[in-house]
Amino acid sequence: MFSMPLVCILLSVGQLVQKGYSVTMKDNSLKLIDKNQRLALKTPLAKNRTFQTDMKVAKLNCLSSIVNNEDSWLWHYRFDHLNYRSLNHLVDKEMILVVPKLDIPDKFYDTCLIGKQPRTAFSSTTTHISKEVLNVVYSDVYGPLEVPSMGGNKYFIGFLDKFSKKIWLCLIKAKNGAFDIFQKFKFFVEKQSGKYIMILRTDGGREYTIRVLRSFVKKMA
């Protein structure tokens, strides 16, 4: 015999009001009235000054899933969709003792393949060698953030110097402000270091367009 564990759920009065309920707290009790002016809930004030009530669930709804019973799939799921080559490598090196030698299945799920797709590599035509500061600078824009800053910024742009590994972060309100920040960043770091940015590496996003960069370079020349 076993008993169901006690589950405590907090009810949001604000959300109930938004859904059309009305709440009254009077005479050390709380009343919840629905849209049709019917009493939906009444509960007394507890000793800890909270309103507590016992609610019975009329019907239990459970979500179920079907799992392939083959050992290969089960261990693939248990190791967070790790590929079978790596799983068998762990077995061969005796790094895990409970997993048997797995057969690679013929079928793969599209969602698993999509989730493992790597990001497109940077172009190999640009050299990665950086012998001094500002030879190669990486930049990217991150966002939008769920909660904007006090100044209303929803994005931030980052710059990484390949040689020194120094990072600069700047807040921006929108992506289209990235190039303006880059111009200010370029002027600031070049004046401080006495060096010049030789290569700017990005992921090819719209924050930096070829037309805008070419126009900026011509002005600096």
C-alpha positions as CSV (number, residue, x, y, z in Angstrom):
1,M,0.0,0.0,0.0
2,F,1.2,3.5,-0.7
3,S,-0.3,7.0,-0.5
4,M,-0.1,9.8,-3.0
5,P,2.3,12.5,-1.9
6,L,0.9,15.9,-0.8
7,V,1.3,18.5,-3.6
8,C,1.1,22.2,-2.8
9,I,0.3,24.6,-5.6
10,L,0.3,28.4,-5.4
11,L,-2.6,30.1,-7.1
12,S,-1.9,33.6,-8.6
13,V,-4.7,36.0,-7.7
14,G,-3.6,38.3,-10.5
15,Q,-4.0,35.6,-13.1
16,L,-7.4,34.6,-11.7
17,V,-8.6,38.2,-11.9
18,Q,-7.4,38.4,-15.6
19,K,-9.4,35.4,-16.4
20,G,-12.6,37.0,-15.1
21,Y,-12.7,35.9,-11.5
22,S,-13.4,38.3,-8.6
23,V,-11.7,37.9,-5.2
24,T,-12.9,39.2,-1.9
25,M,-11.1,38.9,1.4
26,K,-13.3,39.6,4.4
27,D,-13.8,38.2,7.9
28,N,-10.6,36.2,7.8
29,S,-11.7,34.3,4.7
30,L,-11.2,34.4,1.0
31,K,-13.9,34.0,-1.6
32,L,-13.4,33.3,-5.3
33,I,-16.3,34.2,-7.6
34,D,-16.4,33.1,-11.3
35,K,-17.8,35.0,-14.3
36,N,-21.3,33.8,-13.6
37,Q,-21.2,35.1,-10.0
38,R,-21.0,31.5,-8.6
39,L,-18.8,30.7,-5.6
40,A,-15.8,28.8,-6.9
41,L,-13.7,28.7,-3.8
42,K,-13.9,29.7,-0.1
43,T,-11.1,29.2,2.3
44,P,-10.3,30.5,5.8
45,L,-7.1,32.4,6.8
46,A,-4.5,30.1,8.2
47,K,-2.2,30.7,11.2
48,N,0.7,31.7,8.9
49,R,-1.6,34.3,7.3
50,T,-2.0,32.5,4.1
51,F,-5.2,31.1,2.5
52,Q,-5.0,27.3,2.2
53,T,-7.6,24.9,0.8
54,D,-7.8,21.3,-0.1
55,M,-8.6,20.6,-3.7
56,K,-9.5,17.2,-5.1
57,V,-8.6,16.4,-8.7
58,A,-11.7,15.1,-10.6
59,K,-9.6,13.3,-13.3
60,L,-5.9,12.5,-13.7
61,N,-4.5,13.1,-17.1
62,C,-1.1,11.5,-17.8
63,L,1.2,11.9,-20.8
64,S,2.6,8.8,-22.3
65,S,5.4,8.1,-24.8
66,I,6.4,5.1,-26.8
67,V,10.0,4.1,-26.6
68,N,11.7,1.6,-28.8
69,N,12.7,-1.4,-26.7
70,E,15.9,-2.2,-28.6
71,D,19.0,-1.9,-26.4
72,S,20.7,0.4,-29.0
73,W,17.9,3.0,-28.9
74,L,17.5,2.8,-25.1
75,W,21.2,3.5,-24.4
76,H,21.1,6.2,-27.1
77,Y,18.2,7.9,-25.1
78,R,19.8,7.4,-21.7
79,F,23.1,9.1,-22.8
80,D,21.2,12.1,-24.1
81,H,21.3,11.0,-27.8
82,L,25.0,10.4,-27.9
83,N,26.1,8.9,-31.3
84,Y,26.6,5.2,-31.5
85,R,30.3,5.4,-32.4
86,S,31.1,7.3,-29.2
87,L,28.9,4.9,-27.2
88,N,30.8,1.9,-28.5
89,H,34.1,3.7,-27.9
90,L,33.1,4.1,-24.2
91,V,32.3,0.4,-24.1
92,D,35.6,-0.6,-25.7
93,K,37.6,1.5,-23.3
94,E,35.6,0.1,-20.4
95,M,34.7,3.6,-19.3
96,I,31.1,2.3,-18.8
97,L,30.6,-1.3,-17.6
98,V,26.8,-1.8,-17.9
99,V,26.4,-0.9,-21.5
100,P,26.7,-3.8,-24.0
101,K,28.2,-3.6,-27.5
102,L,25.6,-1.7,-29.5
103,D,24.5,-2.4,-33.1
104,I,24.1,0.8,-35.2
105,P,20.4,0.9,-36.3
106,D,19.4,1.5,-39.9
107,K,16.9,4.2,-39.1
108,F,17.6,7.6,-37.6
109,Y,15.1,10.3,-36.5
110,D,15.2,13.6,-38.3
111,T,14.9,15.6,-35.1
112,C,18.0,13.9,-33.7
113,L,20.0,14.7,-36.9
114,I,18.8,18.3,-37.0
115,G,19.7,18.9,-33.4
116,K,23.3,17.7,-34.1
117,Q,23.9,19.8,-37.2
118,P,27.0,21.9,-36.7
119,R,27.2,25.6,-37.5
120,T,28.6,26.5,-40.9
121,A,32.3,26.9,-40.6
122,F,34.0,30.3,-41.2
123,S,35.5,30.7,-44.6
124,S,39.0,29.2,-44.9
125,T,40.3,32.0,-47.2
126,T,41.0,34.3,-44.3
127,T,44.1,33.6,-42.3
128,H,43.7,32.9,-38.5
129,I,47.3,33.9,-37.7
130,S,47.5,36.8,-35.3
131,K,51.0,38.0,-34.3
132,E,49.9,41.1,-32.4
133,V,46.9,42.8,-31.0
134,L,44.1,43.8,-33.5
135,N,45.5,41.6,-36.3
136,V,42.2,39.6,-36.1
137,V,39.1,40.7,-34.3
138,Y,35.9,38.6,-34.0
139,S,32.5,40.2,-33.5
140,D,28.9,39.0,-33.1
141,V,25.6,40.3,-31.9
142,Y,23.6,38.5,-29.3
143,G,19.8,38.9,-28.5
144,P,17.1,39.8,-28.3
145,L,17.2,39.5,-24.5
146,E,13.9,38.6,-22.7
147,V,14.4,41.4,-20.2
148,P,15.8,44.7,-21.6
149,S,18.3,46.7,-19.6
150,M,17.3,49.8,-17.7
151,G,18.3,51.8,-20.8
152,G,16.0,49.8,-23.0
153,N,18.7,47.8,-24.7
154,K,17.7,44.3,-25.9
155,Y,21.0,43.3,-27.6
156,F,24.7,43.4,-26.9
157,I,27.6,43.2,-29.3
158,G,30.9,41.5,-28.5
159,F,34.4,42.0,-29.8
160,L,37.2,39.5,-29.2
161,D,40.9,40.1,-30.0
162,K,42.5,37.0,-31.4
163,F,45.9,37.7,-30.0
164,S,45.3,39.0,-26.5
165,K,41.9,37.2,-26.0
166,K,40.5,40.5,-24.6
167,I,36.7,40.9,-24.9
168,W,34.7,44.1,-25.2
169,L,30.9,44.1,-24.7
170,C,28.6,46.9,-25.6
171,L,24.8,47.2,-25.2
172,I,22.6,48.2,-28.2
173,K,18.9,48.7,-28.6
174,A,18.7,47.0,-32.0
175,K,20.9,45.0,-34.4
176,N,21.0,47.9,-36.9
177,G,23.1,49.8,-34.4
178,A,26.0,47.3,-34.6
179,F,28.0,49.1,-37.2
180,D,27.9,52.4,-35.4
181,I,29.2,50.7,-32.3
182,F,32.0,49.1,-34.4
183,Q,33.1,52.4,-35.7
184,K,33.4,53.8,-32.1
185,F,35.1,50.6,-31.0
186,K,37.6,50.8,-33.9
187,F,38.5,54.4,-33.1
188,F,38.9,53.6,-29.3
189,V,41.1,50.5,-29.5
190,E,43.3,51.8,-32.3
191,K,43.9,55.0,-30.4
192,Q,44.7,53.1,-27.2
193,S,47.0,50.5,-28.7
194,G,48.6,52.4,-31.6
195,K,47.7,49.4,-33.8
196,Y,45.1,48.9,-36.6
197,I,42.3,46.3,-37.0
198,M,43.5,44.2,-40.0
199,I,40.8,41.5,-40.1
200,L,37.2,41.6,-38.8
201,R,35.6,38.2,-38.6
202,T,31.8,37.8,-38.3
203,D,29.3,35.0,-38.8
204,G,28.0,36.7,-42.0
205,G,25.0,38.2,-40.3
206,R,23.2,41.3,-41.5
207,E,24.7,43.4,-38.8
208,Y,27.7,44.0,-41.0
209,T,27.0,44.3,-44.8
210,I,29.7,44.3,-47.5
211,R,28.4,47.6,-48.9
212,V,28.6,49.4,-45.6
213,L,32.0,48.0,-44.7
214,R,33.4,49.0,-48.1
215,S,32.1,52.5,-47.8
216,F,33.6,52.8,-44.3
217,V,37.0,51.5,-45.5
218,K,37.1,54.0,-48.3
219,K,36.5,56.9,-45.9
220,M,39.2,55.7,-43.6
221,A,41.7,55.3,-46.5
